[in-house]
């Protein structure tokens, strides 16, 4: 048995008792450590605080496990906070803190706070002089989120839960977090990401694109194609702030047509004529009421944009040109102007009130209870969409952009974890019907179903807003590049062909370009972006091994096949392996 270079007789005995330590596909074992502990703070409704010291237990795979029984949470709990003993640091110490989208900072500030309400992937990490750790949430994932705070130069990284959202009910499962210490070449943010990727692959939570291509043949084409979201065929005018929010079929606003189905054929022909030989289209705003206009209604398709027969001709024409074309639908929002509308379809909050969302083209959106939708209309609706002729990857909005919606209506009550199970059922139905599935962002509770996401997150904008947050690292990409096709951020969407910094970011993160448009004048920019993508698109099938800053503002993304992408954000040329990379330039080394 290999024994770690780790002082402490107790550790060696524990390793023997638990059958050694798990190697998890990394160069040195990642392990838990005997004697680790964490604090659980319970903030109650009266703002009093209960603090529990929790001893972590060693697991057979080498983890140090934190476990909090659901039954032990008091009914008057408002907020829970978990702080591992090694997820603290002092200003000036070497190291970093890491959130799962790649939100990253060093210990350089006296004060600051950053938090994000939801775990896009259920882990977080830290490096200090005391070691590099990853904590993987394995219980109550949908109720936990990460928070970092610096106060008077003291950093604390925590997992939190707004338990008040359960309205006095006990959590539906125990809180479980497994902590591992990383060593050697894996003691960095790339190693943290690789560790989680290995965990996901070993337990069968996802498969590489190359394996899934055997079952989903369109994936090989998608990996080389420009993603074009027709945004949109038609839409109603979004209500003005402070104006009317709720409409009925009798008083909803008129439909504005932006690209009818006949013009859409000419639009795709122009894209073909511009030299874009591989494209995957996602058609938005084609359904009843236009974009976000009347969900969950799908039919009848409005005559103003060509009706059902016009849509079928458009789909047939696009497929005849050799392209993929999928439908954009929504199974998370519902509107009072829907012909299917009933308040009973809306997710109820614990107090019985209806769960509201934003105000979009159909007026005030409410959260659709997915159990109600599945039991009453959704599977048949998807089968009707298939009849129109759409080919994959079928797109369902929002599913991978946030935590699934819980519903407290006693007629169809589901918690967030159960809602995630319904999302998986919907996604699998889409795969069965259309061959593949896609959604909006990078939340990974449906990662085994997801073929592409429009963007991983919308976090890059936070770097300027929160000084404690220094950078977004391609951590999600190290985990899922070569498994899910993606674009890094809303920042790198749309027409970015003339913006060197956005192109650099796309290259640094290994992204696939995506454009939202219905305008003919954008086609030249689309063609230019496609030409930028073609020399590097073969990398879409490769996993990323690591990412690092090798000089100030110079980053290298290394792939598992040995390829390296160097991105030079600096104002000076940079010499690498005998070649010069110009300022605000990039170069692929293979």
N, C-alpha and C positions, 0 to 999 in steps of 0.2 A: 504493500500500500504506500502510495506517495503521501508523505506528511509535509504539510505546508511549513515554510519558514516563519513560524508564528509561535511566540513565546507563550507558555502556559500549559502546564500538565493537563489541566481540565479540558482544554480544547482537544488534545490528542485523545484522551479517554472518550470524549463525546463523539469524536470522529469514528472511533472504533465501534462504540455502541450503536451508532446510527449507520454503520455499514460503509463508512468512507464518505467522501463528498462528491457531489455531482459535477461533471466536467462541462456539461452544457455547450459543448462545441467551441470553447474558448481556450486560449493558450495557457492560462492558469485557472485553477478552480475558483469559482465564485462561491463564497460561503457565508453563512451566518457566524456570529461570534458569541461564545458563551458569556452570559452575564449582561447582555444588552437589554435595555429597557426603553420605554417611551412613557410620555405623560399623556393622559386623556383629560382634557379640560371640558367640563360640561357647564355651559352657561344656561341658566334657567330663566324662566319667564320673569321672575322678579329681579333678574340681573345678578343674582348670587352665583358663585362659581364653585363647583365641586371639582377637585383635582384627584385623579387616580394614578398611581404609579403601576405600570403594567410590565411585568417581566416577560421578555420574549422567549419563546421555546424553540429549540432546534428541531428542524425537520429532516427527514431522510435525504432530501435533495440538497441539503446544506443551508437552507434558508433559516433565518431567525424570524419566527412568525409572531405577529401581533394579532390577537384575537379579542374582540369585544362582543360578548353575547348580546343579541338583540333584546333579550328579556331583562338585561341589566340596565338598560337605558331608562331613566325615570320619565314618567309621563309629562312632567313639566319642563323637560329639556327643550331649549330653544336652538342652541348651536353646539355642535361638537367640534373639538379641535384635537388633533393628534400630532405630537412632536416627538420624533425619534431623537434619542440622546446625541446622535452624531449628525443630525440635520440642523446644526447650529454653527456659526462662525463669527469671528471678530473682524472688523474692518482692518484691511491690510494683510490678512492671511491669504496665502496662495490657494487658488482653487476656483470653483464656480458653483452656482445653483442652476438647476435645469428643470423646466417643465416639459410635458410631452410633445407639444408642437415644436419644441426647439427654442422656446423662450429661455434666454440665457443671460446671466449676469455674473460679474466677479464681485468680490467683497471690497468695494471701493468707496462706499458712501456712508454717511452718518445716519441718514434717515431716508425712508421711502417704503412704498407698499405697491405690490402688484399681485393681482389675483385674476383667475379666469374661472367662471362658473360652469364647470364641466370638464371631464377628462376625455380629450380626443383619443388618447390611448391611456389605459389605466396604470401609469407608472410615473415616477419622478425621480430625480437624482441629485446628488451633491458630491463635490470633491473638496476636501480640506486637508491640512497636514495630517489628519487622523485617518484618512482613507477616502476611497471612492465607493459610493453606495448607490444601489438602485432599490427602490421600494415598489413592488408590483401589487396593485389592489386586486384581490381575488374574491372579495365579498362586499356587497353594497356599493358597487362601482358607480351606479347612476346617481347616488346621493352625495358623493364626495367630490371635492375640487381642491386645487392647489392654491397656496398663498405664500408669498415671501414678504417679510417685513424686516427692515433695518431700523433700529431705534437706538440712538446714541451710540452708533457704531456696532451694535450687537445684531447679528442676523439670525433669523429663525425661519425655517422652511416647514410648513405644516400642511396637513390634509384637514379639510374642514367639511362639515355637513350642516346645511341649514335644516335641521331636523324639524323645525317648526312647520315646515311644509307638509309634514305628515299629520299635523293637527292632533297631537297627543297620542296617535297610534304608535305602537312599537314598530321599529324598522322591520321590514319583511324578511331580512336575513342578517346574519352576523357580519360585523365588520372584520375582514381578514386582510392583512397586508403582510407580504413576505419580503424581507430585506436580505440583500446579498451584498457582500463586499467584493469588489473587483480588484484584480492585481495585474501588474506588468503592463503589457501593451493594451490591455483592456481597461485600464484605469483612466478613462477619459470619456468625453460625451459620445464619441463614436462607439466605444466599447459598451457603454450603457445601452445605446440603441441596438447594437448587434445582439446583446444579451436578450433583450426583449424579443427581437426577431426570432432568435433561436428558440425561445420559449414558445412563441406562437406556432412556428413550424413543427416543433416536436410534438405538440399536443394536437396537431391537425386543425388548428384554427384557420389556416389559409394554405394556399399552394402557389408556387411560382407561376407566372404567366405561361412559361414553356410547358408546364404540366397541364394547365387548364386549357391550353390551345387544342389539346387532343379531344376535349369534350365540347369546346366552344370555338369552332374554327374561325369565326369572325374576329377573334382576338388578334390573330397574326396581322390581319388587315388594319385593325384599329391602331395597333402599335406604330404603324408607319403612316397613318393618316392625319391630316389636319382636322381638328375638331371644330365644327362650325355649328353654332347654335343660332337658328333663325329666330331672332329676337325683335319682333314677333310678328306673326301674320296679322293679328288684330287684337285690340285691347280697348277697354273703356277708359275714360279719363279718370285718373285717381282723384278721389274727393279732396277738396281743399281742407287744410287744417282748421278745425273748429266748425266745419260744416256738417252736412248730413252724413251719417255713418251707416245707417241701416236701410237697405232697399228691399223691395219686393219685386216679383216679376212684372208688376204693373207700373212701377215708377223708376226702374233702374236706368242709369244713363245710357245713351246710344253707343253703339259700337263704332270705333274708329278703325278703318282698314288701312294697314301699312304695306302689306304685301299679299295680295290675293293669290289664290292657288295657280292661276294662269301665269301671273307675273313671276311667281316662285319658280316655275319651270324655266323661264328665261333667265332668272337669277342664277340657277344652278348651271345652266348652259354656259353662261358668261364665266362662271368659275372654272368650268372645264376648259373653255377656250383660253383662259389665262394660264393654262399649263399645270393646274392642280389636278393631278391624275388620281390621287387618293384622298378622299375626304369622307368623314363620317358626320352626317347631319343630325341634329336634334331639333325637331320642329316644335316650336313653342307658340302658344296662342292660337292653335288650330281648332280647339274644342269649343263647345257651346259657351257663349259669353266672352270668348277671347281670353287673353292671358290673365290668370288670377281673377277671372271675372264672375264665375258662377259655380265654382266647385262646391260640392262634388259632382255637379252635372258634367257630363261629357257630350251627350246627345240631346237634341239634334244639333248638327253642325250648321252654323249660320250661313244663310244664303248670300249675305253681303260679301263673304270671302270665297264663295264658290260652292258651298254645300258639300254634302258627302261625296257626290260623284266627282266634283272638282278636286277634292282631296285625293280620291283614289287615282285620278289621272296624274296628279302631281307625284304621288308616291311611286306609281308605275314608271313615270318618266325618269325619276331620280335613280331608281334601281336599274333601269335600262341603260343608264350612263355608267353603270358599274360601281356606284357609290352605295354606302349604307345610309339608311334613313330611319330614325327612331322617333317615337312620340315622347313629348314632355307632358307629364301629368302630375297631379298633386293629391296626396292622400294624407295630408296633415292639416289643411285648412278647410273651413266650410263657411258659407256665406248665406245670409238670410234671403237673398234673391234667387237661391237655388230652387229648382222645381222639386228637389228631394228634401228640402229643408224641413227639419223638425228640431226643436231645442233638445230633443232626446239624443241626437247624434253628437252633441257637443260634450267634450270632457268637462265633468263637474269638478270644482275645487272641493276641499274638505267641508267647507261651509255650505255646499250646495249651489253656489253661484257658478255661472258659466265661465270657462277659462278663455279669456280674450287673447288675441294676438294683435298683429299690426293692422293698419288700414291700407288696403291695397286697391286694385282696380274694381273689385266687387264691393268695396266698402269695408266695414269692420269684419276682420277675419276672426273666427273662433277655432280653437283647437279641436280637430276631429278625433273622436274616440275610435281607435283603430279596431277594437273588438266589435263595436257597433257596425262599422263599415264592412268588416270581413263577414260578419254574420248576416248582413242585410243586402249588400249589393256589390261589393268590390270584386270578388272573383269573376262574377259574370260580366262586370264592366270591362275588365281586362280582356276577357275572351272576345267581347264585341270590338275592342280596339284592334285586336289581332286580325279580325275579319277585314279591316280596312287595307291591310297589306304592309303595315310597318314591319321593318326588320330591326333586330337589336342594335345597340343595347337600350332596352326600354328605360326611360328616365323617370324616376319618382323624386320630386323635389323634397328637400329638407331632411329626408331620412337619415343621412349621414352628416348632418350639419349641427345637430344638437342632441341632447338627451331625449329619448322617447317620452311621449306625454302620458302621464298617469291620469286615470279617470276615477273619481270617487262616486259616480252615479251607481247606486246599489243594483241597478238593472244590468249593468255591464262593467262592473268595477275591475280595474286592472292597475297594478303598480307599474313603475317604469321598467322593471325587468320583464314583466309579462308583456308590456307594450313592445319591447325590443323583440320578443319572440314572435309577435304578430308581424313586425316589420320583416323579420326573416322569412315568415310564411309568404308575405306579399312579394318579397324579392325572389324567392324560389319560384313562385307562380310566374313571375316575369321571365325568368330563365327558361322555364318549361315552355312558355308560349313564344318568346321572341329570341331565345338563344343566349341572351346575356342581359346584364343589368347595370345601371349606373345611377348615381345620385350626386348630391351637391358638394359635399365636403368630406373630411377625412376621419370622422368618428368611426372607430373600428369595431363596433359591436355587430356589424353586418359585413365584416371585411371578407369573409369567405364567399360572399355573393357578389361583391363589388368588382366590376371590371374597370371602370374609370370614375373619377370624380372631377367635377368642373374645376375645383381649386381645393387645396388642402385646408387652408384657413384664411382668415382675414386679420392676421395678427401683425403684419409688418408695419401697419400704421401706428401700432402702439409704441414702437421704439422711440419716436420723438415725444410721445405724450407722457411716458413714464421713464424718468431718468435711471431708475434702478434696473430697468430692462435695457440691456446693451445691444442685443442682437437676436435675430431669429436664425438658429442653426438648422441645417437640413436633417434633423433627427428623425422626423416622420419618414423622410425619403430613405434614410439608411435602413429603416425597418421595412418599408413597403415598396421601394423602387424595385421593379422586376416582378412585383406581385400585383400591384394595382397601377394603372395608368393615371397620371395626375398632372396638375399644374400647381405651382407653389402657393399662389396667393391671388387675391383679387387685384393686387398691385401688378401682377404679371399677366393678367388677362387682356383681352381686347386687342386693339391695334398698337402693338409695342415695337413694330419693326424699325421705327426711326428713333427709338429711345435706347441708347447704348447701355445705360444702367439696368434697365428692365430686361434687356436681352442677356446681360451678364448674369442677372439673378436667375433667369430661366435656365441658363447653361450650368450655373453653379449647383442648382437643385435638381438638374436632370429632368426638367419638366417637358411635357408635351404641350405645344401651343393650342390655345382655344380662343375663338373670337365669337362674340355675340354681335350679330348685325343683321339687318335686312336691307342694307343700302348697297346699290351697285357701285357707288364711288369708293367703297372700301375694298373692292376686289383686288386692285393693284397692291395694296398693303398686305392682303391675305397671301397673294402670290409671292411677295417678297419674304414674308415670314415662313412660308412653306419651303422656300429655297434655303433659308437659314437652318431649318429643321432637318432637311434631308441628309446632310453629312453626318448627323449625330443620332438619327432616329434608331439606328440599330442598337443603341445603348438602352432603349426602353425595355429590352428583355433581360438586362443585366442587373444584378444587385450591386448596391453601393457598399464598399467596404469601410471607407473612412472619409472624413472631411477635416481639414485643418488650415489654419492661417500660417503660411510658411514665411511670410514677411508682412510688414504693415500693409494692410489692404490688398494682400495677395493671397488667394485661397486655392487649394487643390482638393478636388473631389476625386477619390480613387475608387475604381470599380473592382469587383471581385475577379474580373477577367484580365486585370492588369492595366486597363485603360485609365488615363488620368486627364481630367479637365482642369486647366489652370485659368483662373479668372483674375484679371488685374484691374482692380478698382482704383489704383493709384494714378498719379499724374506723371509717372516716370515709366519708361520701358523696363521690363523685367526679363532677365535672361534665365532660362530653365532648360537644362539638358541640351545645351548648344543652340537653342532657338530663342528668339526675342519675341516677347508678347507685348504689344503696344499698350499705351495707357488706355484704360477703358476698353480693353480687348480681351479676347479669350483664345485659347488654342487647345485642341485635343491631341494628346500624346498616346499613341497606341503601339 
